[in-house]
């Protein structure tokens, strides 16, 4: 993670860990654009990305709502209302939601397109927002999607906080550390993705089928993004209003 002096601009860079002493290999970056009322990131194949949404290096986008309770992950395509060619409409890679819990870590829900056993993903390329993943989730029409949720940490008296077992892959405590698992069934403890801090601006990210690297990276970036719908936002609103109101449910 690289931040500007004022903290208005931030760039995240994702590297593939090297094996047997090999150097890590750069994969992609995410740069936050300053836009009104929401968070917006460009996912790029450039180590030092610019703000050009039309750049050939841009492979995806992350768009958050005003309070940061929900983010939509797409490819580099165009919004349906800005194009007349259906083939150029953006494809949706996933939706991730955050629900702040004053009694503990945030709840994270993630939906991604269904992936067949042979690795072929369902294509979500809506011709308008009402046909997109987010709208269908609101209607509870989730056929063609995979649902993952974060594993609930257990309170540890010795550490004085909620903890998860990262098998040594995460070395520093943070409310942003999380694991995504299947919501229920025999595989409910099977960790599909885990993310956590190993330094002030350094993190580890592990994933496996059915997530693709771009989806996992985008989910991690959405989690790190500053938002009203997390503890810092909650405490800020509490100080300003003197109440606990304001967090939006996802």
SULSUL-V796793 format. One record per pair of residues at least 4 apart in sequence whose C-alpha atoms are under 7 Angstrom apart, sorted by sequence separation. I is the first residue (numbers start at 1). J is the second residue. D is the distance in whole Angstrom. If there is no record, write none. Layout:
I/J/D ; I/J/D
//
This chain:
3/7/6 ; 4/8/6 ; 18/22/5 ; 35/39/7 ; 64/68/6 ; 65/69/7 ; 78/82/7 ; 79/83/7 ; 101/105/6 ; 115/119/6 ; 116/120/5 ; 127/131/7 ; 128/132/7 ; 131/135/6 ; 132/136/6 ; 133/137/6 ; 134/138/6 ; 135/139/6 ; 136/140/6 ; 137/141/6 ; 156/160/6 ; 157/161/7 ; 166/170/6 ; 184/188/5 ; 198/202/6 ; 199/203/7 ; 207/211/7 ; 211/215/6 ; 212/216/6 ; 213/217/6 ; 214/218/6 ; 215/219/6 ; 216/220/6 ; 217/221/6 ; 218/222/6 ; 219/223/6 ; 220/224/6 ; 221/225/6 ; 229/233/6 ; 230/234/6 ; 231/235/6 ; 232/236/6 ; 233/237/6 ; 234/238/6 ; 235/239/6 ; 236/240/6 ; 237/241/6 ; 238/242/5 ; 4/9/5 ; 18/23/5 ; 35/40/7 ; 44/49/6 ; 53/58/7 ; 65/70/6 ; 78/83/7 ; 101/106/5 ; 115/120/5 ; 116/121/6 ; 126/131/5 ; 130/135/5 ; 131/136/7 ; 136/141/5 ; 137/142/6 ; 156/161/6 ; 182/187/6 ; 183/188/6 ; 197/202/6 ; 198/203/5 ; 211/216/6 ; 228/233/4 ; 229/234/7 ; 238/243/5 ; 3/9/6 ; 4/10/6 ; 18/24/4 ; 64/70/6 ; 65/71/6 ; 100/106/5 ; 115/121/4 ; 126/132/5 ; 129/135/7 ; 136/142/6 ; 155/161/6 ; 156/162/6 ; 182/188/5 ; 197/203/4 ; 198/204/7 ; 227/233/6 ; 228/234/6 ; 238/244/5 ; 3/10/4 ; 17/24/5 ; 18/25/7 ; 33/40/6 ; 64/71/4 ; 99/106/6 ; 100/107/6 ; 114/121/6 ; 115/122/6 ; 155/162/4 ; 156/163/6 ; 181/188/6 ; 196/203/5 ; 197/204/6 ; 2/10/6 ; 3/11/7 ; 16/24/5 ; 17/25/7 ; 32/40/6 ; 33/41/6 ; 63/71/5 ; 64/72/6 ; 98/106/6 ; 99/107/5 ; 113/121/6 ; 114/122/5 ; 154/162/5 ; 155/163/6 ; 181/189/6 ; 182/190/7 ; 195/203/7 ; 196/204/6 ; 2/11/5 ; 15/24/6 ; 16/25/5 ; 32/41/4 ; 62/71/6 ; 63/72/5 ; 80/89/5 ; 98/107/6 ; 99/108/7 ; 113/122/5 ; 153/162/5 ; 154/163/5 ; 181/190/6 ; 195/204/6 ; 196/205/7 ; 207/216/7 ; 237/246/7 ; 1/11/6 ; 2/12/6 ; 15/25/5 ; 16/26/6 ; 31/41/5 ; 32/42/7 ; 62/72/6 ; 63/73/7 ; 78/88/6 ; 79/89/6 ; 98/108/5 ; 113/123/7 ; 153/163/5 ; 154/164/7 ; 181/191/5 ; 195/205/5 ; 234/244/7 ; 1/12/5 ; 15/26/4 ; 16/27/7 ; 30/41/6 ; 31/42/5 ; 46/57/6 ; 62/73/5 ; 77/88/6 ; 78/89/5 ; 79/90/6 ; 97/108/6 ; 98/109/7 ; 153/164/5 ; 180/191/6 ; 181/192/5 ; 194/205/6 ; 195/206/7 ; 1/13/7 ; 14/26/6 ; 15/27/5 ; 30/42/5 ; 31/43/7 ; 45/57/5 ; 61/73/6 ; 62/74/7 ; 77/89/5 ; 78/90/5 ; 97/109/5 ; 179/191/6 ; 180/192/6 ; 194/206/5 ; 14/27/6 ; 30/43/4 ; 44/57/5 ; 45/58/6 ; 61/74/5 ; 77/90/4 ; 96/109/6 ; 97/110/6 ; 180/193/5 ; 193/206/6 ; 194/207/7 ; 234/247/7 ; 14/28/5 ; 29/43/6 ; 30/44/6 ; 44/58/4 ; 60/74/5 ; 61/75/6 ; 76/90/6 ; 77/91/7 ; 96/110/4 ; 179/193/6 ; 180/194/6 ; 193/207/4 ; 13/28/6 ; 14/29/6 ; 28/43/7 ; 29/44/5 ; 43/58/6 ; 44/59/6 ; 60/75/4 ; 61/76/6 ; 75/90/6 ; 95/110/6 ; 96/111/6 ; 179/194/4 ; 192/207/6 ; 193/208/7 ; 13/29/4 ; 28/44/6 ; 29/45/6 ; 42/58/7 ; 43/59/6 ; 44/60/7 ; 59/75/6 ; 60/76/5 ; 74/90/6 ; 75/91/5 ; 95/111/5 ; 178/194/6 ; 179/195/6 ; 192/208/6 ; 12/29/5 ; 13/30/6 ; 28/45/5 ; 29/46/7 ; 43/60/5 ; 59/76/5 ; 74/91/5 ; 75/92/6 ; 94/111/5 ; 95/112/7 ; 178/195/6 ; 192/209/7 ; 11/29/7 ; 12/30/5 ; 27/45/7 ; 28/46/7 ; 29/47/6 ; 31/49/7 ; 33/51/7 ; 42/60/6 ; 43/61/6 ; 58/76/6 ; 74/92/4 ; 75/93/7 ; 94/112/4 ; 177/195/6 ; 178/196/7 ; 229/247/5 ; 11/30/6 ; 12/31/7 ; 28/47/7 ; 42/61/5 ; 73/92/6 ; 74/93/5 ; 93/112/6 ; 94/113/7 ; 177/196/4 ; 228/247/7 ; 229/248/6 ; 11/31/4 ; 41/61/6 ; 42/62/7 ; 73/93/5 ; 93/113/6 ; 176/196/7 ; 177/197/7 ; 10/31/6 ; 11/32/7 ; 41/62/5 ; 73/94/5 ; 10/32/6 ; 40/62/6 ; 41/63/7 ; 72/94/6 ; 73/95/6 ; 122/144/6 ; 9/32/6 ; 40/63/5 ; 72/95/5 ; 174/197/7 ; 39/63/6 ; 40/64/6 ; 71/95/6 ; 72/96/7 ; 173/197/7 ; 39/64/5 ; 71/96/5 ; 172/197/5 ; 195/220/7 ; 38/64/6 ; 39/65/7 ; 70/96/6 ; 71/97/6 ; 170/196/5 ; 171/197/7 ; 172/198/5 ; 38/65/5 ; 70/97/4 ; 170/197/6 ; 171/198/5 ; 172/199/7 ; 38/66/5 ; 69/97/5 ; 70/98/6 ; 150/178/6 ; 151/179/6 ; 170/198/6 ; 37/66/5 ; 69/98/5 ; 150/179/5 ; 151/180/6 ; 69/99/6 ; 114/144/5 ; 150/180/4 ; 151/181/6 ; 113/144/6 ; 114/145/4 ; 149/180/5 ; 150/181/6 ; 92/124/5 ; 113/145/4 ; 114/146/5 ; 148/180/6 ; 149/181/6 ; 91/124/6 ; 92/125/6 ; 112/145/6 ; 113/146/6 ; 148/181/5 ; 149/182/6 ; 91/125/4 ; 111/145/6 ; 112/146/5 ; 148/182/5 ; 149/183/6 ; 170/204/7 ; 90/125/6 ; 111/146/5 ; 112/147/7 ; 148/183/6 ; 169/204/7 ; 89/125/6 ; 111/147/5 ; 110/147/6 ; 111/148/6 ; 110/148/5 ; 95/134/7 ; 109/148/6 ; 110/149/6 ; 109/149/5 ; 108/149/6 ; 109/150/7 ; 108/150/5 ; 107/150/6 ; 80/127/5 ; 176/223/7 ; 80/128/6 ; 176/224/7 ; 105/175/6 ; 115/210/6 ; 93/215/7 ; 96/219/7 ; 106/230/7 ; 100/229/6 ; 99/229/7 ; 100/230/5 ; 98/229/7 ; 100/231/7 ; 73/218/7 ; 100/247/7 ; 99/249/5 ; 71/222/7 ; 99/250/6 ; 98/250/6 ; 97/250/6 ; 62/218/7 ; 68/227/5 ; 67/227/6 ; 68/228/6 ; 69/229/5 ; 67/228/5 ; 68/229/6 ; 67/229/6 ; 69/248/7 ; 69/249/7 ; 70/250/6 ; 69/250/6 ; 1/201/5 ; 1/202/6
//
